[in-house]
Amino acid sequence: MIPVRGLSGARVFVLGLGRSGLTAARALEAGGAVPLCWDDSAEARDAAESEGLTLHDPKRRDAWEAMALMIVSPGIPHLYPAPNPHVADAMAAGVPVDNDIGLFFRSLATPDWDRYEVAPKVVAVTGSNGKSTTSALIHHALRELGRESQLAGNIGRGVLDIDPPGDGGVVVLELSSYQTELARALTPDVAVFTNLSPDHLVRHGGPGGYFAAKRRLFAEGGPDRAVVGIDEPEGRFLANQLSEAASDDRVIRVSVREKLDGPGWSVFARKGFLSEYRKGRQVASVDLREVPELPGAHNHQNACAAFAVLRTLGSAPKSIEEAFRSFKGLPHRSQLVGERDGVRFVNDSKATNVDAAAQALQAFDRIRWIVGGQVKDGGLDALHPFLNRVAKAYVIGRQAADIALMLGGAPHAVCTTMAEAVKAAGAEAQPGDTVLLAPAAASFDQYDNFEKRGEDFVSQVGKLLG
């Protein structure tokens, strides 16, 4: 655990008692603060109280007296579409609002670091798509290369739940926009921006607010190195804002759409080959076709970003390539879950928006596509250019019939349930086909989350393959 520093004896209100809230309360207590906790769920309050945490009703008349700070869990809005009433009350009372990410960055460094030969590093990864795979790939490669590494944040453990890093240790954080938008301290050594596509727009008041939340990781923190995907206008803008000149190698540009051979530092992938350029000359290359768990251009973008980070941390190209080859991927993200008679079954349940689904559709040639759920604003029109790869779509979800009308005339079957979709796709698949779950939609009409949806797919494939 990372004890919170600088708040000894202070009263700190913790709102939201999920994973991050409970961990924050424990870390505050470990650092000598007085955490006062609340959740609108009675069940969550009971669980917190049972482990000895103190509850504090924010509706009390004296709720905010002598309160030093408020810590808010990521799912609780503080601005758009409207502030949570408790957050609004805290702000009205002049209580500063922060989150566990802010506590982490203010508390990580300790006097013990003065005795280390190599100070620990923090790598923070954000973006719309690919940040989980990029973070996990960096973490995997570091461990394969014999480096101490811990994975936390929006993936793995809560940021305050990790062990204090040792001499030369690395902490790899995946950070969502919900986490970066509020943190008062953001000081990674290396920051990564994978890409940007429309998501969480209501929460952020539109695309500008969404990008601004991501940009804070770079603007507020001033990382020593920034790895920036420039295949969207926002990424190109961000790289430009962070650079003093085209040759400024504090910014490493990443692309899977164009060759980057300018005077700076860049990593790009074309036709399955990753290339690293510095000062206009190629200095390294990796054959990504030899990494089966990273199929398609979107995963090649993840590999480019991870490669760039590892190079900034001093790893050799060939060592990185060897580490990539042993990467097993992540559940629900281009996860190969089975294969029979030349037919592959791939779980990409994390493809909850059209951009992620488009990337998944481009990764395979002949697809039996399982699609559907709670489709987001804009429908599925953006996927029409990729439907030539789809042999047939199998539509799931409570609104499956309506979603089928969005498929632009592509062959399809309205299946509604995952069991029916997997059974039909498996029966009709031919050698060389890929049965792909890439829903292009949220899961909440039928499942608690995308993980549960992916687990159902894996279960149904298991039944089909025996």
MOVEN-V550024 format. One record per residue. N is the residue number from 1. RES is the residue in one small letter. PHI is phi as a letter, one per 20 degrees, with the letter a starting at -180 (* if undefined). PSI is psi in whole degrees, -180 to 180 (999 if undefined). NEAR is the number of other ideal C-beta (glycine too) atoms within 10 Angstrom. Layout:
# MOVEN-V550024
n = (N & N)
res = (RES & RES)
phi = (PHI & PHI)
psi = (PSI & PSI)
near = (NEAR & NEAR)
This chain:
# MOVEN-V550024
n = (1 & 2 & 3 & 4 & 5 & 6 & 7 & 8 & 9 & 10 & 11 & 12 & 13 & 14 & 15 & 16 & 17 & 18 & 19 & 20 & 21 & 22 & 23 & 24 & 25 & 26 & 27 & 28 & 29 & 30 & 31 & 32 & 33 & 34 & 35 & 36 & 37 & 38 & 39 & 40 & 41 & 42 & 43 & 44 & 45 & 46 & 47 & 48 & 49 & 50 & 51 & 52 & 53 & 54 & 55 & 56 & 57 & 58 & 59 & 60 & 61 & 62 & 63 & 64 & 65 & 66 & 67 & 68 & 69 & 70 & 71 & 72 & 73 & 74 & 75 & 76 & 77 & 78 & 79 & 80 & 81 & 82 & 83 & 84 & 85 & 86 & 87 & 88 & 89 & 90 & 91 & 92 & 93 & 94 & 95 & 96 & 97 & 98 & 99 & 100 & 101 & 102 & 103 & 104 & 105 & 106 & 107 & 108 & 109 & 110 & 111 & 112 & 113 & 114 & 115 & 116 & 117 & 118 & 119 & 120 & 121 & 122 & 123 & 124 & 125 & 126 & 127 & 128 & 129 & 130 & 131 & 132 & 133 & 134 & 135 & 136 & 137 & 138 & 139 & 140 & 141 & 142 & 143 & 144 & 145 & 146 & 147 & 148 & 149 & 150 & 151 & 152 & 153 & 154 & 155 & 156 & 157 & 158 & 159 & 160 & 161 & 162 & 163 & 164 & 165 & 166 & 167 & 168 & 169 & 170 & 171 & 172 & 173 & 174 & 175 & 176 & 177 & 178 & 179 & 180 & 181 & 182 & 183 & 184 & 185 & 186 & 187 & 188 & 189 & 190 & 191 & 192 & 193 & 194 & 195 & 196 & 197 & 198 & 199 & 200 & 201 & 202 & 203 & 204 & 205 & 206 & 207 & 208 & 209 & 210 & 211 & 212 & 213 & 214 & 215 & 216 & 217 & 218 & 219 & 220 & 221 & 222 & 223 & 224 & 225 & 226 & 227 & 228 & 229 & 230 & 231 & 232 & 233 & 234 & 235 & 236 & 237 & 238 & 239 & 240 & 241 & 242 & 243 & 244 & 245 & 246 & 247 & 248 & 249 & 250 & 251 & 252 & 253 & 254 & 255 & 256 & 257 & 258 & 259 & 260 & 261 & 262 & 263 & 264 & 265 & 266 & 267 & 268 & 269 & 270 & 271 & 272 & 273 & 274 & 275 & 276 & 277 & 278 & 279 & 280 & 281 & 282 & 283 & 284 & 285 & 286 & 287 & 288 & 289 & 290 & 291 & 292 & 293 & 294 & 295 & 296 & 297 & 298 & 299 & 300 & 301 & 302 & 303 & 304 & 305 & 306 & 307 & 308 & 309 & 310 & 311 & 312 & 313 & 314 & 315 & 316 & 317 & 318 & 319 & 320 & 321 & 322 & 323 & 324 & 325 & 326 & 327 & 328 & 329 & 330 & 331 & 332 & 333 & 334 & 335 & 336 & 337 & 338 & 339 & 340 & 341 & 342 & 343 & 344 & 345 & 346 & 347 & 348 & 349 & 350 & 351 & 352 & 353 & 354 & 355 & 356 & 357 & 358 & 359 & 360 & 361 & 362 & 363 & 364 & 365 & 366 & 367 & 368 & 369 & 370 & 371 & 372 & 373 & 374 & 375 & 376 & 377 & 378 & 379 & 380 & 381 & 382 & 383 & 384 & 385 & 386 & 387 & 388 & 389 & 390 & 391 & 392 & 393 & 394 & 395 & 396 & 397 & 398 & 399 & 400 & 401 & 402 & 403 & 404 & 405 & 406 & 407 & 408 & 409 & 410 & 411 & 412 & 413 & 414 & 415 & 416 & 417 & 418 & 419 & 420 & 421 & 422 & 423 & 424 & 425 & 426 & 427 & 428 & 429 & 430 & 431 & 432 & 433 & 434 & 435 & 436 & 437 & 438 & 439 & 440 & 441 & 442 & 443 & 444 & 445 & 446 & 447 & 448 & 449 & 450 & 451 & 452 & 453 & 454 & 455 & 456 & 457 & 458 & 459 & 460 & 461 & 462 & 463 & 464 & 465 & 466)
res = (m & i & p & v & r & g & l & s & g & a & r & v & f & v & l & g & l & g & r & s & g & l & t & a & a & r & a & l & e & a & g & g & a & v & p & l & c & w & d & d & s & a & e & a & r & d & a & a & e & s & e & g & l & t & l & h & d & p & k & r & r & d & a & w & e & a & m & a & l & m & i & v & s & p & g & i & p & h & l & y & p & a & p & n & p & h & v & a & d & a & m & a & a & g & v & p & v & d & n & d & i & g & l & f & f & r & s & l & a & t & p & d & w & d & r & y & e & v & a & p & k & v & v & a & v & t & g & s & n & g & k & s & t & t & s & a & l & i & h & h & a & l & r & e & l & g & r & e & s & q & l & a & g & n & i & g & r & g & v & l & d & i & d & p & p & g & d & g & g & v & v & v & l & e & l & s & s & y & q & t & e & l & a & r & a & l & t & p & d & v & a & v & f & t & n & l & s & p & d & h & l & v & r & h & g & g & p & g & g & y & f & a & a & k & r & r & l & f & a & e & g & g & p & d & r & a & v & v & g & i & d & e & p & e & g & r & f & l & a & n & q & l & s & e & a & a & s & d & d & r & v & i & r & v & s & v & r & e & k & l & d & g & p & g & w & s & v & f & a & r & k & g & f & l & s & e & y & r & k & g & r & q & v & a & s & v & d & l & r & e & v & p & e & l & p & g & a & h & n & h & q & n & a & c & a & a & f & a & v & l & r & t & l & g & s & a & p & k & s & i & e & e & a & f & r & s & f & k & g & l & p & h & r & s & q & l & v & g & e & r & d & g & v & r & f & v & n & d & s & k & a & t & n & v & d & a & a & a & q & a & l & q & a & f & d & r & i & r & w & i & v & g & g & q & v & k & d & g & g & l & d & a & l & h & p & f & l & n & r & v & a & k & a & y & v & i & g & r & q & a & a & d & i & a & l & m & l & g & g & a & p & h & a & v & c & t & t & m & a & e & a & v & k & a & a & g & a & e & a & q & p & g & d & t & v & l & l & a & p & a & a & a & s & f & d & q & y & d & n & f & e & k & r & g & e & d & f & v & s & q & v & g & k & l & l & g)
phi = (* & d & f & f & d & n & c & g & n & e & e & c & e & d & d & n & d & e & g & f & f & f & f & f & f & f & f & f & f & f & e & n & f & d & f & d & d & b & b & f & e & f & f & f & f & f & f & f & f & f & d & n & f & e & e & b & f & f & e & f & f & d & g & d & f & l & e & e & a & c & d & d & f & g & f & e & f & d & b & d & f & a & f & g & g & f & f & f & f & f & f & f & e & m & e & f & d & b & c & f & f & f & f & g & f & f & d & f & f & c & g & f & f & f & e & f & f & c & f & g & c & d & d & d & d & c & p & e & c & n & f & f & f & f & f & f & f & f & f & f & f & g & f & f & e & n & e & f & b & c & d & b & n & f & b & m & e & f & f & e & e & f & e & g & f & e & g & m & f & c & d & d & d & e & c & e & f & f & e & f & f & d & g & e & c & b & c & f & f & c & d & c & d & f & a & b & b & g & a & l & f & f & f & d & m & o & f & f & f & f & f & f & f & f & f & g & g & e & f & e & e & l & f & f & c & c & d & c & f & d & e & c & g & f & f & f & f & f & f & f & f & e & e & e & a & f & e & f & e & f & d & d & e & c & b & c & d & b & f & d & c & f & f & e & d & b & c & b & c & b & l & n & d & e & c & d & c & c & l & n & c & f & d & a & b & c & e & f & f & e & d & f & e & c & e & n & f & f & f & f & f & g & f & f & f & f & g & f & f & f & f & f & e & n & e & e & g & f & f & f & g & f & f & g & f & e & f & e & m & d & g & m & c & l & e & f & d & a & b & b & l & n & d & e & d & c & d & c & f & f & f & e & c & f & f & f & f & f & f & f & f & f & e & c & e & c & d & e & e & e & c & p & p & e & f & e & g & o & m & d & g & f & e & g & f & d & f & f & e & e & f & a & d & c & e & d & o & f & d & g & f & f & f & g & f & e & e & m & n & f & g & b & c & e & d & m & d & f & g & f & f & f & f & f & f & f & f & e & f & d & g & n & f & c & e & d & e & b & f & l & a & f & e & f & f & c & c & f & a & f & f & f & f & f & f & f & g & g & f & f & f & g & f & f & e & m)
psi = (148 & 101 & 137 & 130 & 151 & 7 & 21 & 128 & -7 & 146 & 123 & 124 & 127 & 114 & 121 & 116 & 42 & -156 & -50 & -38 & -45 & -42 & -41 & -43 & -44 & -41 & -36 & -45 & -41 & -28 & 5 & 1 & 171 & 94 & 132 & 119 & 151 & 147 & 141 & -13 & 122 & -36 & -43 & -38 & -42 & -41 & -41 & -43 & -33 & -22 & 14 & 5 & 151 & 126 & 150 & 107 & 117 & -6 & -4 & 149 & -33 & 24 & -35 & 7 & 132 & 27 & 123 & -30 & 153 & 132 & 125 & 134 & 154 & -34 & -4 & 119 & 144 & -8 & -67 & 152 & -20 & 144 & 142 & 138 & -38 & -38 & -42 & -40 & -42 & -44 & -40 & -31 & 0 & 17 & 123 & 143 & 132 & -175 & -178 & -26 & -42 & -42 & -40 & -51 & -30 & -13 & -10 & -51 & 136 & 166 & -22 & -27 & -24 & -22 & -9 & 145 & -37 & 120 & 142 & 156 & 151 & 126 & 124 & 129 & 127 & 176 & 174 & -50 & 147 & -4 & -33 & -48 & -42 & -46 & -46 & -36 & -41 & -48 & -46 & -48 & -42 & -44 & -38 & -30 & 6 & 14 & 145 & 128 & 142 & 139 & 128 & -178 & -123 & 0 & 149 & -130 & 161 & 150 & -32 & -2 & -8 & 169 & 148 & 129 & 148 & -169 & 117 & 8 & 157 & 135 & 123 & 120 & 130 & 125 & 126 & 168 & -32 & -29 & -38 & -24 & -22 & -23 & 130 & -21 & 125 & 96 & 58 & 156 & -38 & 128 & 140 & 132 & 111 & -56 & 177 & 132 & 158 & 126 & 152 & 34 & -33 & -44 & -33 & 7 & 26 & 176 & -34 & -42 & -35 & -47 & -40 & -37 & -41 & -42 & -26 & -31 & -30 & -41 & -39 & -36 & -28 & 59 & 153 & -36 & 140 & 127 & 117 & 121 & 126 & 22 & -4 & 157 & -36 & -41 & -41 & -41 & -45 & -45 & -40 & -42 & -32 & -13 & 142 & -23 & 168 & -26 & 4 & 107 & 12 & -18 & 124 & 117 & 141 & 139 & 151 & 14 & -21 & 157 & 130 & 98 & 31 & -167 & -8 & -149 & 128 & 155 & 126 & 163 & 135 & 130 & 35 & 1 & 127 & 136 & 139 & 128 & 141 & 133 & 40 & 5 & 141 & 132 & -12 & 158 & 153 & 134 & 100 & -13 & -19 & 7 & 90 & -25 & 6 & 64 & 147 & 162 & -36 & -38 & -28 & -33 & -43 & -43 & -39 & -45 & -44 & -43 & -44 & -44 & -47 & -34 & -39 & -25 & 5 & 11 & 148 & 145 & -46 & -36 & -39 & -44 & -44 & -39 & -39 & -38 & -23 & 6 & 131 & 4 & -180 & 148 & 140 & 11 & 94 & 41 & 117 & 115 & -9 & 162 & 136 & 133 & 39 & 6 & 125 & 147 & 118 & 129 & 107 & 52 & -23 & -11 & 77 & 0 & 170 & -32 & -46 & -40 & -37 & -42 & -41 & -42 & -30 & -10 & -14 & 158 & -45 & 112 & 135 & 103 & 119 & 118 & 150 & 169 & -142 & 97 & 138 & 173 & 138 & -13 & -148 & 14 & -36 & -14 & -9 & -37 & -15 & 2 & -12 & -16 & -8 & 114 & -38 & 145 & 145 & 109 & 129 & 172 & 164 & -25 & 36 & -41 & -40 & -39 & -36 & -31 & -15 & -1 & 8 & 35 & 4 & 145 & 136 & 164 & 134 & 109 & -30 & -58 & 156 & -41 & -45 & -39 & -46 & -42 & -45 & -45 & -42 & -37 & -33 & -11 & 144 & 159 & 134 & -15 & 157 & 121 & 111 & 120 & 106 & 82 & -25 & 27 & 158 & 163 & -5 & -8 & -25 & -19 & 160 & -30 & 175 & -28 & -45 & -39 & -45 & -39 & -36 & -43 & -48 & -41 & -44 & -37 & -40 & -41 & -39 & -41 & -11 & 999)
near = (15 & 24 & 19 & 28 & 16 & 12 & 20 & 12 & 8 & 17 & 19 & 24 & 23 & 29 & 25 & 25 & 25 & 15 & 14 & 26 & 28 & 24 & 23 & 33 & 26 & 21 & 25 & 29 & 18 & 15 & 21 & 14 & 26 & 18 & 26 & 21 & 24 & 22 & 21 & 14 & 12 & 8 & 9 & 17 & 17 & 12 & 14 & 21 & 13 & 8 & 9 & 9 & 21 & 15 & 13 & 17 & 10 & 19 & 9 & 9 & 6 & 7 & 18 & 19 & 9 & 9 & 21 & 15 & 21 & 24 & 27 & 25 & 21 & 23 & 12 & 19 & 17 & 21 & 16 & 15 & 9 & 10 & 17 & 19 & 11 & 22 & 21 & 13 & 16 & 24 & 16 & 10 & 12 & 8 & 19 & 13 & 18 & 18 & 27 & 31 & 30 & 21 & 31 & 29 & 21 & 17 & 22 & 20 & 16 & 13 & 6 & 11 & 15 & 8 & 7 & 13 & 6 & 11 & 13 & 21 & 22 & 24 & 29 & 28 & 32 & 28 & 28 & 24 & 27 & 25 & 26 & 24 & 28 & 30 & 31 & 23 & 30 & 28 & 24 & 21 & 26 & 26 & 15 & 18 & 17 & 8 & 17 & 15 & 21 & 21 & 22 & 23 & 27 & 21 & 19 & 18 & 14 & 23 & 31 & 26 & 20 & 21 & 12 & 17 & 22 & 12 & 13 & 15 & 20 & 23 & 26 & 29 & 28 & 26 & 30 & 21 & 26 & 21 & 27 & 24 & 26 & 23 & 23 & 15 & 15 & 24 & 19 & 25 & 19 & 23 & 27 & 34 & 29 & 28 & 26 & 24 & 18 & 16 & 18 & 18 & 15 & 12 & 18 & 22 & 14 & 12 & 15 & 11 & 17 & 23 & 21 & 16 & 22 & 26 & 21 & 19 & 29 & 24 & 13 & 15 & 20 & 13 & 23 & 13 & 22 & 26 & 28 & 28 & 30 & 23 & 19 & 19 & 10 & 23 & 22 & 15 & 14 & 24 & 23 & 13 & 13 & 20 & 17 & 8 & 8 & 11 & 13 & 14 & 15 & 15 & 23 & 26 & 27 & 30 & 20 & 21 & 14 & 12 & 11 & 19 & 15 & 13 & 15 & 21 & 23 & 25 & 26 & 23 & 23 & 14 & 8 & 16 & 13 & 25 & 19 & 22 & 21 & 18 & 12 & 11 & 9 & 10 & 12 & 17 & 14 & 25 & 12 & 23 & 12 & 11 & 21 & 11 & 18 & 24 & 22 & 19 & 19 & 26 & 26 & 24 & 28 & 33 & 28 & 29 & 29 & 33 & 29 & 27 & 30 & 25 & 21 & 21 & 21 & 10 & 18 & 12 & 16 & 10 & 14 & 26 & 20 & 14 & 20 & 24 & 16 & 11 & 21 & 11 & 20 & 17 & 15 & 24 & 25 & 25 & 20 & 15 & 20 & 16 & 14 & 14 & 9 & 10 & 20 & 19 & 28 & 24 & 27 & 27 & 27 & 26 & 27 & 25 & 23 & 23 & 21 & 23 & 24 & 23 & 24 & 29 & 25 & 16 & 22 & 22 & 10 & 15 & 26 & 27 & 31 & 28 & 31 & 30 & 25 & 16 & 21 & 17 & 8 & 10 & 16 & 24 & 10 & 16 & 23 & 14 & 12 & 17 & 17 & 8 & 16 & 20 & 19 & 17 & 26 & 28 & 25 & 29 & 27 & 13 & 18 & 22 & 11 & 14 & 25 & 19 & 13 & 20 & 19 & 12 & 8 & 18 & 11 & 20 & 16 & 17 & 23 & 18 & 14 & 27 & 16 & 16 & 28 & 27 & 16 & 17 & 29 & 21 & 9 & 16 & 22 & 11 & 9 & 12 & 22 & 23 & 29 & 28 & 33 & 27 & 33 & 27 & 26 & 17 & 23 & 13 & 15 & 17 & 19 & 9 & 14 & 22 & 14 & 14 & 28 & 24 & 17 & 21 & 28 & 21 & 14 & 23 & 22 & 13 & 12 & 17 & 14 & 5)
